[in-house]
Structure formats: C-alpha cells, structure tokens
Amino acid sequence: MRKEAIGPSQLFAMIVLFELGTALVVPVGLESGHAVWLSILMALPGGILLYLVFTHLYLQFPDLIISGYARKILGPWIGWTVGLLFLPVLLYNGSRNLREAGDLLISASYDKTPILIIDSIMIIAVMYILSLGIEVFARTAEIFFWIIIVMGLICIFIVIAAGLVELKNLFPIHGNDLWEALGSAYPNIWIFPFGEVVCFTTILPHFSKSRKIKKTGIVAITLSACLLSFTHAIEMGVLGENLYSRTTFPMFTTITLVNVANFIQRLDALVMLTLIIGVFFKMTVYCYAAVAITADLFKVRDSKKLVIPAAVVMLFSSFVSAENYPVHMSEGKVFLENILPIFCAVIPVLLFLIHRVRKKFGLYR
Amino acid sequence: MDKTTKESGQAAQTVDSAGGKPHNPPISPDLEENITQIKARLGNSPDLIIRTYELINRTARVAAVYMIGITDREMVDHFISHVMSFESLNDDIRLAATTAEVYSYIKDNALSIGKEKLVQDINGLLEALLSGDTIILVDGLGEAVSGSTCGGEVRPVSEASTQVAIRGSKESFTETISTNIALVRKIIKNPDLWTETMKLGDVTHTDITIMYIHGIADEETIKVFKKKLQEIKVDSILESGYIEQIIEDNKYSPFPTLYNTERPDSVAGNLLDGRIAIFVDGTPFVLIAPTTFFMFFHTVEDYYQRYDISTLIRLLRFLCLLISLYGPAIFVAALNFHQEMIPTPLLINLASQREGVPFPAFVEAVMMEVTFEIIREAGVRMPSPIGQTVSIIGGLVLGTAAVQAGIVSPAMVIVVSLTGISSFATPAFNMALSIRMLRFIIMVIAAFMGLYGIAIFTIMLIAHMCSLRSLGVPYMSPLGPFVPENQKDTFLRSPLTFMKIRKRLLNKGNSSTAPGKKTAKRNSYEH
C-alpha cells in the first residue's frame, strides 16, 4: 500500500488547529493576570525550541515515531517502556478535551442531553475520520483551517465593532506583571498548548517534504501564538481580570455580551463551532498519536484496527475521570503541572541529549 | 468479445453475442447462402432491405444490403449506382469480365467514394450493416464491400435545455456522436485534440469516444482511464450515466464524481484544463473527468462575463449551496435547541406564528420539504402545460392554504421555499440532487442534536468529501489539498489576464496558457 503523505500546507493547518483547539476557548496559563496575552508571546520561543527538538529527532530518524526512536536511543527495553508510558498520557489528555467540549455544550444549550450522547457523537466522528486515514484527516484540517480563520475574523470584528474592548483592562503592565507573566508562561503555557505538539512526532514520518519541516512548523506555531495572544487579549479586554479568571469559558462569555444594533447578538453558535472544530481536531491528533504508538509498540500491522479501542477508552475516561467540572479543572492543574511537562518536554529533550551524546562518542553500534 | 476497434475499424469478432459460442462463419462465395444467413441472423426483420442486381449480361449477380431507417436513402442510392456503374469501361472489357474483375471494379468504384471497407466474415458484415453501412455482396466471392451510408432521422443541433447560458454559444450536443465530436473540433482547431474510439456493451455495441488534448492532459490519467473503460463488462450502455456509475471510484458516496455537460464550450474549456471528455453515442450528455467538487458550481458563462460580476455570482452560488443544505436544519435546530440565539423580538414573532401549529418544528419542516419534493418531481414528469398547473396548485394553493389552515407556520413556508429556490441555483443538476438528499439527513440530525449535530455531521461530510478521488485527483482540490495558484479560479474568478498558469493537479508541464511562455511546473498528485 502507498504510504500516506502530508504536504507542508496540510501540516501547517494541522498544527494551527491543534494549537488553537481548546486553548482558544478555555483560560490558559492558570493564574496569569491581565498580561496573559504577553505570557502567550513569552512562551512562544520555548515552544519553538521544543518544536526544533522534535524536528531534529525526526530528521535523524525520518521513518520512526517517538516510541520508535526512543527504542533506538535508549535501547529496546527502556525505550519500549517510555513509549508505553506515553499511551495513558495521550489518551487522558485527549479525553480531557472531550470533557471540556461536552461541558461547554451542556452549559450552553444541551442541559437535557446526557453527556454520554454528546461525547459519543464526537467520538464517532473521530473514529470515522481516522478510519479514512491520516491523509484525509490532513486535507480536512486544511479546509477547516479556513473555516476557523473566517469565523475568528467575524467574531473579532464584531466584538471590536460592538465597542466592548477596554484597553484599561490590558494596560498598564508593570515590572511585577512581567515577572508574573513569565511565571505563567513557563512552564504552564509553554506546555499547554505549545508542548502538546509532542503528538506531532507520530505524524511527522508522513511528512513529504522534510526540507520544509522547520519552516512550516515554526510559522504555524508563531501564527497560532499570535492568534491566541490576540484572542485572549480581547477576552481580557472585554471581561477584565476578575471575570476572565472566574469564567469557565471566557470566549463564550465574551461573545454573549455582543449586541450590535439590537440585531447581531448572541453569536454563541460561532464560539460553539470553534470549540467543536478545535476539540475535534485536537482529539483526533491525540487519538491518532495513541493509535500510532500502540501499533508501533505492539507491532500491529493495520493500525486502523486500533482506532475503535483507543477512541472508546478516550470516551469513557472523559467522564469517569472527574465527577464534575471543578474537579476536572483541579485535576487538570495537577496534570498540567506535574505530568504533562515530563512527556512534552523532559522526555523529548532527554532523548535529544542522549542521542547527541551517543552520536558524538560513537556509542551507536 | 473483443470490444476495441480502435485502429483497424474492423472488429474481429469471434464469439456470438447471443449464444456466447463461436459462431462467425466467413462470407461464403454463394450469394444465396449469404443472403439467407443475413436474414436468419437478423430474424427476418422487415427493415432489412436486400436488392439484387444482375450486371453485365447477367454474368455477375450482385446484392446490395442495407437497413432502412438508419441509412440515408439518397446516400444509399448514390452509393449503389456509383458502385455499379460501368460506363467508363468499354464494351469489350465489360462483356468479357469475369466475376473477379467485376468485383475489383466495384471495389475501385467504392473506393472513389471513400469510407469504404472490406469485410470478410458475417459478424463484421452485420456490425457494419447495423452501423448504417450499405454492403455490396458479389456472387462467387467470399468478401464484401461496405460503404458508409449512415443517416436516418437525427435531431438537429439545438439550444441547450439544461445548461442555459445568457451569454455564449447556443449550441448543445445532440444524440449523434460524430456531430458532438465535430462541435468540439469546431471550437478547438488544434491537431493535438486527440480522440480514441471503442465499442462498449456486449449487446448494444455503443460507440464511446474519449477526447483529450495531447500534451495538456496527463498521460497517466488517460492510461488509467482507458484501462478502466476497457474493463467494463456490461450488456448495455444506454446513456453516459451507465459509464459514470460503473467507473466511479467510490460507489457509496452521495456525491457525483464525474461531471456531465451538454455544452460544447464547456467540454472545450475542460479539455483545455487538461481533463478528458467521454462521448457516448445516443446521448447529448458528455462526461468529463477528473472532476472536482468545485466544478459543479462553475459555469462556462463565468468566463464570458466580466470577472467582478462572475465572482459575485459564484459566491452567491456557494451561499445558495449553504442555504439549500442547512436552511431548514438550522431553522429546526434554532427553534428546538437554541432559542436564545434568535433575537428576542424575532423569537416572539416566531412563537406567535407557531402558536396554533399542532406539530413540532421538525415534523412541520419534513412535511413541507416532502410536499415540495413531490411538487417538484410531479412537475418534472408532467407535460409542460400541465406542469405549470401543478406548480400553481402546489405553490399557491398548498402553501397559502396550509398556512391558513394552521398546519404550518408562515416562517416555515418561507424557509422551505427559500431552500427550494436555492437548490435550483446549483448549476449542475446531479449535484443539486445530492444536496437535496443530504438536506433531509441534516434535518433529522438537527432535530435530535441541534447545531452540535450539524457541526459534527459537517466535519464528517467534509472528511468524506476529502477522501473521494476522481481518477486519482482529490475531489476537494484545490482547497484540500490547498493549491494556491488555483485559488484564482475557485471561489473567485480573477480577470483572464491573471490566469496565465493552467490549473495544477490536472496537467504536468506545459502549464502556461500563453503560448511560448512555458513555465513547466511539476505536478503533484498527493498534496
């Protein structure tokens, strides 16, 4: 069978959609103050450096996914174990996205629909698209990239046109705020959403033009950082620091305040669509990563067989992991601070360093 | 059975189509036996005409065989009289001529008319006969001359009825394949316009011609396509729709993956983009491959009008696509799940309209949509004078009466009729049909899951469309995969002077539309 191939513009669209995903809708950086937009930009260089680590490893092992080269670098036993450890993290993080989308939908307008139904519909779509293959997924991402951009522009334009943005909520920024911003940028924003790009280590082997890999990814990450920063600046400008940190979905709250000429009001649908599309793509990437690593670890020839089990695990863990949304959020905090950095940053950087060392001293046989 | 008659023009048929057993005797030297054989094979059909002559002092017996109705009467008479005229010979030779010599005169005479060919066996003879040829059989010779006298009643070239254009050529294809090919040749006067002919259908022996511009169309695509056509094994090809359904890559898709048109200028334009056209004898609808989704929303007229107007009209068509797909679904979703999204005064207005309506919004919408589909279907099949009556009864009486009787709300009538009219704005009828079907599915989903269901279904729908391919070309190109240079002619229609580079994905090399300015861009099929 022909190897599925992804072009630069498709990878670009996938990374942007993945980065924006939930980060656009939920508050990022946990305890960042009104300088959240600055924290996002501060986290950008770290995100790019991390991406360069991934691409370096990819260029060294162009046909292998992360669990594959972990075995090469750390030896079969340790490498295999490290690969296995990725699985629960990927599945859990994917299920967190699903949970967030489900809760937003329920709080927005599906208060009578069971969360199982809402989540399983999303999961069915994930299964369907993954059964069509990563190439189809990439092409779909390309189309939705434009849809998200258009919807985002409409939202931003209308929020600004409604005269809701108050710059006094964003400025002034004192020296103290800068340190605070830096504190929330590293490690929190650095890991979520930028560190999560670790999932793409399983997609990169499908990339067709390895010469363009660095440029494509860096531009995509920079663009998404700018979009995120801008969106969160607007959210902060509309809501103010107090409201921003208290609402579950700042973007949703922002858009409900819009009222232009008593006619354009309640654009919640656009936010819901943004969230659905973002969550969908993020979850699909997580699910794909989990499937690819499983297939690699257990030598499953036809990885599409694993899509259904992985998706079902994701579905159930999304609502058994926490009994309600506040618990979910506090778990998320623990997860984001303690577990995610290990997998998104520590392990890849260690792999990178060990690989450099082994290569330099000729320790590869 | 051998289906290809490409080079020789003579089918070497070895298997009898009806019985499947070898039954192809050579033409016997005995004239009577041949005539009996032909009559028997054609079941003594009354439209078979056999005229026998005794030439030159009754030394040579000759028979002319043709089918009435599919031949041109005048041409037959002319052919026969021309073939059998021996005035140019002097009497001595004429009187002394042997059968073989008579036959060679006949052959020479036929040659001077042109389009003659020799047949050696009965099956070849029958095939020529049924294609409208006149056959000359000579007693004592195991060979026959056939001359093309093809004719009969044909519909003249008339105005296009399904793809009407305000501006542009008024010609449309007819049912005769040779006329259709000629119509395209008249537009593209270029030696690189190549055609290849084959016969398909074990019973119907339908002529199929594929046409492409050598050097612009991708060789690989043509090869794949020809292979696909040759693999077709069916009894009959009655319309190009048969071929369309057989060679489609994905049979379980609601979307058509081949485009059809009855306009020669549309075919010419697509050929110039590097596509392949498939002509089928007996239908004015020519297939075009490879097809992308956006082709169904373009018309040739877009290129004839000025670019700004064409761009706006194109955008309008895409808006109509969205309305006809999502119109009733969004209305139902908003009423059932998302009342808060409707501005309050409008919501109160809608609620008061729906006050006396005894059905949920979904039932109301389905009822109206089904009624609309019934009226439309009845209107299509009716003779045109009655068709108008149907539309008046349907539109005015049903619509107004249903509202006044309190069965549906006026807002629903507006939504349904807007949807209906929007679906007519899709230039391609087969795409409009697919959209009609999907509209009902989306409506059901909207009734159960609201906007969330619509969004998820849309993601799945677009993913499905991205997975489709038409002859190897991704269906959603140039959007997914994204091809920047083709964006000038997808949603927009940029000025003609900007479109110097021929669309990618369809042709390798030779990508400049301006002669002498070749920007050989490599084509990539994957992304």
Interface residues (C-beta under 8 A of the other chain):
Chain A: A5 I6 G7 S9 Q10 A13 L105 S109 Y110 T113 I117 I118 I121 M122 I124 A125 Y128 I129 L132 G133 E135 V136 F137 A138 R139 T140 A141 E142 I143 F144 W146 S208 N262 F263 Q265 R266 D268 A269 M272 L273 I276 I277 F280
Chain B: F337 H338 E340 M341 I342 P343 M449 G450 L451 Y452 G453 A455 I456 I459 M460 I462 A463 H464 C466 S467 P474 M476 L479 G480 P481 F482 S524 E526 H527
